[in-house]
């Protein structure tokens, strides 16, 4: 798991345009693991506090699982953000952990 997390952490700061949205990897969450991607420009959304009350306006963030919906490969957004050869290295780490078929 540590090898996978190190590979994912190397994504932090990478930028890409995915589906017309300019975004950047801003954090890796160990649980899952998951990749947090932040929108770099565009409309601000209202961020709620822990009670669900409106708190402030921020650019939108997305928390993505490492695997796609079918759990057969890397999530396509993460694959785009990683590019080659990092995508291949992440895929190898997932195979070693028996997370991919």
C-alpha atoms as an extended CHARMM CRD file, in Angstrom:
* protein
*
       101  EXT
         1         1  UNK       CA              0.0000000000        0.0000000000        0.0000000000  PROA      1               0.0000000000
         2         2  UNK       CA              2.8670000000        2.3660000000        0.7760000000  PROA      2               0.0000000000
         3         3  UNK       CA              4.2430000000        2.0370000000       -2.7770000000  PROA      3               0.0000000000
         4         4  UNK       CA              0.8340000000        2.9020000000       -4.2090000000  PROA      4               0.0000000000
         5         5  UNK       CA              0.4600000000        5.8930000000       -1.8850000000  PROA      5               0.0000000000
         6         6  UNK       CA              3.9130000000        7.1910000000       -2.8360000000  PROA      6               0.0000000000
         7         7  UNK       CA              3.0400000000        6.9180000000       -6.5110000000  PROA      7               0.0000000000
         8         8  UNK       CA             -0.2620000000        8.7120000000       -5.9310000000  PROA      8               0.0000000000
         9         9  UNK       CA              1.4290000000       11.4170000000       -3.8470000000  PROA      9               0.0000000000
        10        10  UNK       CA              3.6400000000       12.1980000000       -6.8280000000  PROA      10              0.0000000000
        11        11  UNK       CA              0.4430000000       13.3930000000       -8.5530000000  PROA      11              0.0000000000
        12        12  UNK       CA              0.0420000000       16.3080000000       -6.1250000000  PROA      12              0.0000000000
        13        13  UNK       CA              0.4260000000       19.5570000000       -8.0240000000  PROA      13              0.0000000000
        14        14  UNK       CA             -0.1320000000       18.0230000000      -11.4570000000  PROA      14              0.0000000000
        15        15  UNK       CA             -2.5490000000       19.9250000000      -13.6470000000  PROA      15              0.0000000000
        16        16  UNK       CA             -4.6290000000       18.7960000000      -16.6050000000  PROA      16              0.0000000000
        17        17  UNK       CA             -7.7550000000       19.7380000000      -18.4870000000  PROA      17              0.0000000000
        18        18  UNK       CA            -10.3530000000       16.9920000000      -18.1840000000  PROA      18              0.0000000000
        19        19  UNK       CA            -13.7160000000       17.3410000000      -19.9410000000  PROA      19              0.0000000000
        20        20  UNK       CA            -13.0130000000       21.0430000000      -20.3960000000  PROA      20              0.0000000000
        21        21  UNK       CA            -12.2600000000       21.6100000000      -16.7020000000  PROA      21              0.0000000000
        22        22  UNK       CA             -8.7750000000       22.8050000000      -15.7500000000  PROA      22              0.0000000000
        23        23  UNK       CA             -7.9300000000       20.9630000000      -12.5420000000  PROA      23              0.0000000000
        24        24  UNK       CA             -5.0700000000       20.0780000000      -10.2050000000  PROA      24              0.0000000000
        25        25  UNK       CA             -4.4360000000       17.1820000000       -7.8310000000  PROA      25              0.0000000000
        26        26  UNK       CA             -4.4540000000       18.7540000000       -4.3720000000  PROA      26              0.0000000000
        27        27  UNK       CA             -4.4660000000       15.8330000000       -1.9340000000  PROA      27              0.0000000000
        28        28  UNK       CA             -4.2860000000       12.0540000000       -1.5900000000  PROA      28              0.0000000000
        29        29  UNK       CA             -6.5200000000       10.3850000000        0.9980000000  PROA      29              0.0000000000
        30        30  UNK       CA             -5.2450000000        7.0810000000        2.4000000000  PROA      30              0.0000000000
        31        31  UNK       CA             -8.7640000000        5.7300000000        2.8860000000  PROA      31              0.0000000000
        32        32  UNK       CA             -9.6060000000        4.0180000000       -0.3520000000  PROA      32              0.0000000000
        33        33  UNK       CA             -7.1530000000        5.4590000000       -1.4270000000  PROA      33              0.0000000000
        34        34  UNK       CA             -8.7490000000        8.4680000000       -3.0900000000  PROA      34              0.0000000000
        35        35  UNK       CA             -7.4350000000       11.4100000000       -5.0800000000  PROA      35              0.0000000000
        36        36  UNK       CA             -8.7530000000       14.9320000000       -4.4330000000  PROA      36              0.0000000000
        37        37  UNK       CA             -8.8310000000       17.0780000000       -7.5570000000  PROA      37              0.0000000000
        38        38  UNK       CA             -9.5610000000       20.7990000000       -7.4060000000  PROA      38              0.0000000000
        39        39  UNK       CA            -10.9990000000       22.9160000000      -10.1770000000  PROA      39              0.0000000000
        40        40  UNK       CA             -8.5100000000       25.6780000000      -11.0350000000  PROA      40              0.0000000000
        41        41  UNK       CA            -10.9190000000       28.1760000000      -12.5460000000  PROA      41              0.0000000000
        42        42  UNK       CA            -14.6160000000       28.6030000000      -13.1500000000  PROA      42              0.0000000000
        43        43  UNK       CA            -17.6260000000       29.1230000000      -10.9500000000  PROA      43              0.0000000000
        44        44  UNK       CA            -17.2840000000       29.1590000000       -7.1970000000  PROA      44              0.0000000000
        45        45  UNK       CA            -19.5850000000       26.9200000000       -5.1630000000  PROA      45              0.0000000000
        46        46  UNK       CA            -20.7730000000       27.3860000000       -1.6010000000  PROA      46              0.0000000000
        47        47  UNK       CA            -18.8310000000       25.1780000000        0.7890000000  PROA      47              0.0000000000
        48        48  UNK       CA            -20.8670000000       23.9980000000        3.7740000000  PROA      48              0.0000000000
        49        49  UNK       CA            -19.4380000000       23.6960000000        7.2710000000  PROA      49              0.0000000000
        50        50  UNK       CA            -19.6230000000       20.4690000000        9.2980000000  PROA      50              0.0000000000
        51        51  UNK       CA            -23.2840000000       21.2090000000       10.1070000000  PROA      51              0.0000000000
        52        52  UNK       CA            -24.2820000000       21.7090000000        6.4780000000  PROA      52              0.0000000000
        53        53  UNK       CA            -24.6020000000       25.4730000000        6.8280000000  PROA      53              0.0000000000
        54        54  UNK       CA            -23.2000000000       27.7050000000        4.0620000000  PROA      54              0.0000000000
        55        55  UNK       CA            -19.6750000000       28.7070000000        4.9900000000  PROA      55              0.0000000000
        56        56  UNK       CA            -17.7500000000       30.2620000000        2.0800000000  PROA      56              0.0000000000
        57        57  UNK       CA            -17.3740000000       30.2890000000       -1.6920000000  PROA      57              0.0000000000
        58        58  UNK       CA            -14.6370000000       28.0610000000       -3.1010000000  PROA      58              0.0000000000
        59        59  UNK       CA            -13.7000000000       26.4270000000       -6.3670000000  PROA      59              0.0000000000
        60        60  UNK       CA            -15.2060000000       22.9590000000       -6.6460000000  PROA      60              0.0000000000
        61        61  UNK       CA            -13.2870000000       19.8580000000       -5.5660000000  PROA      61              0.0000000000
        62        62  UNK       CA            -13.8470000000       16.2460000000       -6.5580000000  PROA      62              0.0000000000
        63        63  UNK       CA            -12.8260000000       13.1760000000       -4.5620000000  PROA      63              0.0000000000
        64        64  UNK       CA            -12.1110000000       10.3060000000       -6.9260000000  PROA      64              0.0000000000
        65        65  UNK       CA            -11.5480000000        6.6200000000       -6.2260000000  PROA      65              0.0000000000
        66        66  UNK       CA             -8.3380000000        5.2370000000       -7.7100000000  PROA      66              0.0000000000
        67        67  UNK       CA            -10.2920000000        2.6190000000       -9.6780000000  PROA      67              0.0000000000
        68        68  UNK       CA            -12.9310000000        3.1960000000      -12.3500000000  PROA      68              0.0000000000
        69        69  UNK       CA            -16.5980000000        2.2990000000      -11.7520000000  PROA      69              0.0000000000
        70        70  UNK       CA            -16.0830000000       -1.2980000000      -12.9050000000  PROA      70              0.0000000000
        71        71  UNK       CA            -12.9040000000       -1.6900000000      -10.7890000000  PROA      71              0.0000000000
        72        72  UNK       CA            -11.0890000000       -2.9110000000      -13.8990000000  PROA      72              0.0000000000
        73        73  UNK       CA             -8.5540000000       -0.0970000000      -14.3380000000  PROA      73              0.0000000000
        74        74  UNK       CA             -7.4130000000        3.2720000000      -13.0140000000  PROA      74              0.0000000000
        75        75  UNK       CA            -10.0790000000        5.9880000000      -12.9040000000  PROA      75              0.0000000000
        76        76  UNK       CA             -9.9130000000        7.7870000000      -16.2790000000  PROA      76              0.0000000000
        77        77  UNK       CA             -9.4120000000       11.2370000000      -14.7200000000  PROA      77              0.0000000000
        78        78  UNK       CA             -6.5210000000        9.9620000000      -12.6100000000  PROA      78              0.0000000000
        79        79  UNK       CA             -5.0790000000        8.2700000000      -15.6880000000  PROA      79              0.0000000000
        80        80  UNK       CA             -5.2050000000       11.5900000000      -17.5540000000  PROA      80              0.0000000000
        81        81  UNK       CA             -3.6350000000       13.4610000000      -14.6500000000  PROA      81              0.0000000000
        82        82  UNK       CA             -0.8620000000       10.8700000000      -14.2830000000  PROA      82              0.0000000000
        83        83  UNK       CA             -0.0200000000       10.3610000000      -17.9450000000  PROA      83              0.0000000000
        84        84  UNK       CA              2.4820000000        7.7290000000      -18.9970000000  PROA      84              0.0000000000
        85        85  UNK       CA              4.6060000000        6.1190000000      -17.5870000000  PROA      85              0.0000000000
        86        86  UNK       CA              3.1520000000        6.9560000000      -14.1380000000  PROA      86              0.0000000000
        87        87  UNK       CA             -0.2210000000        5.3900000000      -15.0320000000  PROA      87              0.0000000000
        88        88  UNK       CA              1.5630000000        2.1260000000      -15.8100000000  PROA      88              0.0000000000
        89        89  UNK       CA              3.4120000000        2.2250000000      -12.4960000000  PROA      89              0.0000000000
        90        90  UNK       CA              0.1650000000        2.8650000000      -10.5910000000  PROA      90              0.0000000000
        91        91  UNK       CA             -1.4850000000       -0.0050000000      -12.4840000000  PROA      91              0.0000000000
        92        92  UNK       CA              1.4210000000       -2.3250000000      -11.5510000000  PROA      92              0.0000000000
        93        93  UNK       CA              1.0950000000       -1.3560000000       -7.8720000000  PROA      93              0.0000000000
        94        94  UNK       CA             -2.6520000000       -2.0710000000       -8.0150000000  PROA      94              0.0000000000
        95        95  UNK       CA             -1.9950000000       -5.4630000000       -9.6130000000  PROA      95              0.0000000000
        96        96  UNK       CA              0.5330000000       -6.3250000000       -6.8970000000  PROA      96              0.0000000000
        97        97  UNK       CA             -2.1320000000       -5.5670000000       -4.2850000000  PROA      97              0.0000000000
        98        98  UNK       CA             -4.6640000000       -7.7210000000       -6.1740000000  PROA      98              0.0000000000
        99        99  UNK       CA             -6.9810000000       -4.7400000000       -6.6580000000  PROA      99              0.0000000000
       100       100  UNK       CA             -7.2030000000       -5.2270000000      -10.4250000000  PROA      100             0.0000000000
       101       101  UNK       CA             -8.4070000000       -8.3470000000      -12.2340000000  PROA      101             0.0000000000
